[in-house]
Amino acid sequence: VLSNTSKRRAALVGELPGRGFRAEWLTDAICSGEICHEALSARAGASAIVFGWTQRSAAEYLDGSGVALAASVDDADLLVGYGPDTISTSSGDAPIDFRRSGDLAPFKELFEAAAAKNLPMLCANPDLVSVDGADGSLLYMPGKYAEYYESLGGPVVLFGKPGAAHFAAALQAAGVSDPTRALHVGDSLAHDILGAATAGLDSLFVVETGIHASDIDALTSDAVTRLASEEGVPAPTFAISKFGW
């Protein structure tokens, strides 16, 4: 499993059976959250402002990395794009409504100050949006505000798809040396399909249950090719309306 979740690997592996993945079929899980945590560990002793989740503690994510929560942007060494619900400092978690609204206003003043200091942002989930499993609506993800921070001049490091290294790690974990022997399944043109093409894999684009569901009226080869062109990415090798185990 190759994922852009900001969760640590153990947490991801633990929940996969509940999502329909049979444990005996799972070779490994490569996730951007684990790779970002490894990068944080290389910065032990630093302090960070973490943009987190309501249901997942920012301090818990930093645990074991040697990075502590900063009191403010003034004494922070970096920013961590972990989730869309809170702005977390050593004083606590300030809730924001970004996940539902996509409103970037809560970040503006902090981002401007951080960009002026050239503080790097390590983004553990580069997705712009994801699909709400409850009602199919789109939810805004850390990649969206990381994009905004970069537009203000702030340096951003993205972990996960479409990075070629993310795909290479998955192939290595699966024991596959020839990328043409692998098929990558995903719903994001900018992350899954572009990443697979860059890494030399064939791709299966999932439409109806993915983030591009409202972008295609009828699943045809022409419609998929046209959408990929509009998004500035290669056309997927295959496309399917739904995918499930």
TORGUPA-439503 format. One record per residue: y, z, x of N, C-alpha, C in turn. Coordinates in steps of 0.05 Angstrom, whole numbers, plus 32768, in hexadecimal, padded with zeros to 4 digits. Layout:
<atoms>
YZXYZXYZX/...
</atoms>
This chain:
<atoms>
7FE880008011800080008000801980008012/802B7FEE800C80447FEB801B805A7FF18008/80698006800D807C80107FF9809780168005/80AC80127FF580C7801A7FFC80CF80357FF1/80BB80457FE980C2805F7FDF80CC80717FF5/80DF80837FEF80EA8095800380D880AE8006/80C280AF7FF780AF80C67FFA80A180C58015/809780DB801E808680DC8035806B80D0802E/805C80C88043804380BB803E802F80CC802E/802C80E58035801980F68027801F80F88009/803880FA8002803F80FB7FE6803980E17FD8/803E80CB7FE5803880B17FD9801A80AE7FD5/800A80B47FE97FED80B17FE77FE280C27FD1/7FED80DA7FCE7FE480ED7FBA7FE880E47F9E/7FFC80D37F99800280CB7F7E7FF680AF7F76/7FED80A17F8A7FE380857F847FCB80857F71/7FB880977F737FA280967F5F7FAC80987F42/7FC180A87F3E7FCC80AB7F237FDA80927F1A/7FE0807F7F2C7FED80667F257FD8804F7F23/7FBF80567F247FAB80427F207F9E80377F39/7FA680427F507F9980397F6A7F80804A7F6F/7F6A803D7F717F51804C7F777F5180557F94/7F4D806E7F987F4F807A7FB27F3D806D7FC7/7F2580657FBE7F1280597FD17F1A803D7FDA/7F2D80317FCC7F3780177FD47F5080197FE6/7F5B80317FE97F7480347FF87F6E80388015/7F77802580267F74802780437F89803A804F/7FA2803680467FB8804580517FD180408040/7FE6804F80458000804A80378016804B804C/80268036804C803D8034805E80568036804D/8066804A8051807E804D8040809780528051/80AD8048804780C6804A805580D080678059/80C88078804580D08094804880C480A28060/80AB809B8066809E80A7807D80AA809C8097/80B08082809880BB807680B080D7808080B5/80E78084809F8101809080A2810080AC80AD/80EC80BB80A380E980D780AD80E280D880CA/80D280C580D380CC80C380F080E680BD8100/80F780AC80F5811180A68102812380BF8103/812280CF80EE813180E780ED812780FB8102/810D80FC81068102810E811A810B81088136/811280EF813A811D80E78155813A80F08158/814680FB814281618105814381618123813F/814C81318147814A814E81438163815C814F/816D816F81408185817D8148819E8173813A/819C815B812D81B38150811F81B6815D8103/81CC815880F681D0816180DB81D8814980CA/81D0814A80B081D38133809F81DB813B8083/81E98129807681ED812A805981D88118804D/81C98122803A81B38114802E81B9810D8011/81B580F4800A81B880EC7FEE819B80EC7FE3/819680FF7FD0817B81057FC9817381017FAC/815D810E7FA58152810D7F8A815481287F7C/815781277F62815881407F53813D814F7F55/812781407F54810D814D7F54810081507F6F/810E81477F84810381497F9F811881547FB2/8112816A7FBE812681787FCF812D81687FE8/814781657FED81508158800681478168801E/81498183801C814181948033812381918038/8114818D802380F7818A802780F1816F8035/8101815B802F80FD8141803D81038144805B/81188153806181208156807D810D8168808C/80FD8178807E80EB818C808B80D9817E80A0/80D9818A80B780C9818080CD80D6816B80DE/80EE816280D680FC814D80E5810E815980FB/8116817380F78129817F810A814581798102/8149816A80EC8164816480E2816B817880CB/8183818280CC818B819680B881A0818A80A6/81A48196808E81B9818D807C81D481958088/81E78183808782028189809082138196807A/822881A48082823981B1806F824C819C8062/8254818880718266817480678265815C8079/8274814780728274812F808382818135809E/8292814A809F82A0815080B8828D815980CE/8277816780C68265817080DB824A816180DA/8248814C80CA8230813C80C8822D812880DF/8214812480E7820E811080FC820480F680F0/81FA80F780D781F080DF80CA81EE80E480AC/81E980CE809D81E380CF808181C780C6807C/81BA80D18068819E80C98062819D80C08045/819680A680418193809B80268176809F801D/817280B6800F815780BE8007815280B97FE9/816680BF7FD9816380BC7FBC817E80B67FAE/817E80B37F94819680AB7F8581A380C07F74/819A80D97F7581A280ED7F6181B581027F6B/81B681087F8581C5811F7F8F81D381187FA9/81E881277FAF81F481277FC981EF81437FD4/81DE81457FE881D4815E7FF281E08166800C/81EB817E800D81F6818A802681EA81A68029/81F281B4803D81E781CF804181F081E2802B/820481DA801B820E81EA800581FE81E67FEC/81EE81D17FEB81DE81CC7FD381DE81AF7FCB/81D481A97FB381D1818E7FA981E581897F93/81F781757F97820A816D7F8381FF81567F74/81F981597F5981ED81437F4A8201812C7F45/81F681137F45820680FC7F3E81F580EB7F2B/820280D87F1E81F480C87F0A81EF80AB7F13/81EC80A87F2D81EA808D7F3981D1807F7F30/81BA808D7F2D81A1807F7F2781A3806F7F0D/81B0807A7EF981B2806C7EDF81CB805A7EDE/81E180647EE981FB80567EE5820180417EFA/81F780467F1381FE80357F29821B80397F32/8227804E7F29824380547F2F8246805D7F4C/8255804E7F5C825780557F79826F80677F7E/827F806E7F6A8296807F7F6E8290809A7F7B/827A80A77F75827580C17F82827180C07FA0/826B80A87FAA826680A57FC68280809D7FD6/829480937FC882AA80857FD582B880967FEA/82C280AD7FE382D180BE7FF782BF80C6800E/82A780CE8008829580D7801D828E80C08030/828880A98024828180918034829880888045/82B08088803B82C78080804B82CB80928063/82C780AC805F82CA80BF807582B380BC8089/829B80B7807F828480B380918287809980A1/8290808480938293806B80A182A8806C80B7/82BD807C80B182D2808080C582C8808D80DE/82B3809E80DB82A680AC80F1828F809B80FD/8289808480F08274807380F98258808180F7/8255809280E3823C80A080DF8227808C80D5/8210808C80E181FA807A80D881EE808580BE/81E6807280AD81D6807A809681B98070809A/81A680828098818A807A809981808079807C/8179806180738172805D80578153805C8054/814880718046812B8073804381208062802D/81318057801C812880458007813D802F8004/81378017800F814B8001800F814C7FF27FF5/813C7FF97FE1813D7FEB7FC881587FEE7FBB/81627FD97FAE817B7FDA7F9F81777FE67F83/81617FDE7F77815A7FE87F5D813B7FEB7F5B/81337FFA7F4781167FFD7F4181147FFD7F22/80FB7FFB7F1980F67FFA7EFC80EE80167EF2/80FB801F7EDD80F480387ED080D980347EC2/80C580437ECA80AB80407EBE80AA80477EA0/80BE80577E9780BE80617E7C80C8804C7E68/80DE803E7E7080E9802B7E5D80EF800F7E68/80E8800B7E8180EC7FF07E8E81087FEA7E97/811B7FFE7E9481367FF97E9C81387FFA7EBB/814E7FEF7EC681517FEF7EE3816080087EEB/815780147F018163802C7F0C816E80257F28/818580307F2F8191802A7F498186803C7F5E/8181802F7F758173803D7F8B8185803E7FA4/817C804E7FB9818D80527FD1819780387FDF/818780237FDE8190800A7FEB81AB80017FE0/81B180077FC781CA7FFE7FBA81E1800C7FC7/81E080277FCA81F780357FD681F880317FF4/81E1802B800181E18024801D81F0800A8022/81EC7FF8800F81FB7FDE801082197FE3800E/82217FF67FFD823D7FFD7FF98248800A8013/8239801C801E82428029803782468015804D/82348002804F82367FED8063824F7FDC805F/82567FD88045826E7FC8803F82877FD68048/82867FF1804B829D80008053829E80038072/828B7FF6807F828A7FF7809C8277800B80A8/8268801880978255802C80A1823B801F80AB/8230802880C18217801D80CC81FF802780BB/81ED801580B481D7801C80A381BD801280B0/81A9802480B0818E801D80B9817B801E80A1/817080078099815E8006808281418007808C/81318017807E8114801980858104800C806D/80EF7FFE807480DE7FF3805F80E27FD5805C/80D87FCB804580D97FAE803F80F67FA6803B/80FF7F8F804480EF7F78804E80EA7F78806C/80EE7F8E807980EB7F8F809680D07F8680A0/80CF7F7480B380B57F6A80BD80A47F8080C8/80B07F9480D580A17FA980E180917FB980CC/809C7FBB80B4808F7FC9809E80757FBB8096/80777FA08095805F7F91808E804B7F9180A5/80547F9080BD80427F9180D580337FAB80D5/80407FC180CE80337FDB80CE801D7FDC80B8/80227FCF80A1800E7FCE808C7FF67FBD8094/7FFB7FA780A17FE57F9680AA7FD47FA480BF/7FE17FB280D17FD37FC180E67FC27FD780D9/7FCD7FE580C57FBE7FFB80B87FA67FF080A9/7FA87FD8809F7F927FCB80917F7E7FBD80A3/7F857FBC80BD7F737FAF80D07F737F9180CE/7F8A7F8680C57F8C7F6980C17F9E7F5E80D7/7F937F4C80E87FA37F4180FE7FB07F2780F7/7FA67F1980E37FB17EFF80DA7FBF7F0380C0/7FDA7F0280C07FE97F0680A77FE37EF38091/7FD87EDB80987FD27EC880837FB97ED08073/7FAC7EE5807C7F957EF0806D7F9D7F06805A/7FB77F0A80577FC07F2080457FD37F148030/7FD17F2080187FE37F1980027FF47F327FFB/800E7F2F7FFB80207F457FF480287F427FD7/80257F577FC7802C7F587FAB80457F697FA7/80597F5E7F9980717F6D7F9480837F607F80/80987F6F7F7880A97F657F6280C67F5F7F6C/80CC7F647F8580E77F607F8F80E97F477FA1/80F97F347F9980FC7F1C7FAA81087F237FC5/811C7F357FC4812B7F3B7FDD811B7F4D7FF0/81087F5C7FE580F97F6E7FF680DC7F667FFA/80CE7F617FE480B17F5A7FE680AD7F3D7FEF/80BA7F2A7FE180B57F0E7FE680C17F058001/80DA7F0D800580E77F06801F80D87F138036/80D17F2C803380C37F3A804980A87F2E804F/80997F27803A807F7F1A803E80827EFF804D/80957EF0804480997ED5805180A17ED9806E/80B27EEC807480BB7EF0808F80A47EF980A1/80917F098095807B7F1480A480637F0080A5/80657EEA809780507ED68097803A7EDA8083/803F7EEA806E802B7EEF805980317EDE8040/801C7ED78032801F7ECC801780287EE38005/80357EDB7FEE803F7EF07FDC80387EE97FBF/80357EFF7FB080317EFD7F9380497F0C7F85/80597EFD7F7880727F077F6B806B7F107F4F/80707F2A7F49806B7F357F2F80857F357F1F/80857F277F08809E7F227EFA80A27F357EE2/80917F347ECF80977F417EB5809B7F5F7EB7/808C7F6C7EC9808E7F897ECB809F7F927EE4/80AE7F7F7EEF80BD7F857F0780DB7F847F03/80EA7F857F1981077F877F1781157F6D7F0F/81067F577F1081117F3D7F0981097F347EED/80FE7F477EDD80F47F3F7EC281087F317EB1/81227F3A7EB281367F2E7EA181427F157EAE/813A7F0E7EC681457EF67ED481367EDD7ECE/811E7EDF7EC2810D7EC87EBC81057EC87E9F/810C7EB47E9081057EB27E7480E87EAB7E70/80DE7E977E7F80C37E8E7E7D80B87E8B7E9A/80A07E957E9E80947E957EB980897E797EBF/809A7E697ECD80927E4F7ED680987E4C7EF3/808B7E3A7F0080907E357F1D80AD7E2F7F22/80B97E1E7F1280D57E167F1580E87E2E7F12/80E27E3F7EFE80F37E577EFA80F27E6A7F11/80DA7E6E7F1C80D77E807F3380E47E757F4C/80E17E5B7F5180ED7E4E7F68810B7E4F7F66/81167E4A7F4E81337E4A7F4A813E7E667F4F/81317E7B7F44813A7E967F4881397E9E7F66/81247E977F7381227E9D7F9081397E8F7F9F/81407E777F9881557E697FA581707E777FA0/81747E807F87818D7E8E7F80818F7EA87F90/81787EB57F9581787ECE7FA481797ECA7FC2/81767EB07FCB81777EAA7FE7815E7EB17FF7/81477EB07FE9812E7EB77FF7811A7EA17FF2/81057EA0800380F07E8C7FFF80E27E907FE4/80D87E7B7FD880C87E7D7FC080AE7E8C7FC6/80A57E9D7FB3808B7EAA7FB880747E967FB7/805E7E9E7FC380467E8C7FC4803B7E8A7FA8/80397EA07F9A802F7EA17F7E80417EB37F6D/803E7EB17F53804D7EC27F41803B7EC97F2A/803F7EE17F1F802F7EEB7F0980407EFC7EF6/803A7EFC7EDD804A7F0C7ECA80477F2A7ECE/802D7F337ED080277F4F7ED380127F537EE8/80127F6A7EF47FFD7F717F087FF37F8D7F03/7FD97F917F037FCF7FAC7F007FB27FAD7F0A/7FA97FC67F0F7F8E7FCA7F187F7B7FCB7F00/
</atoms>
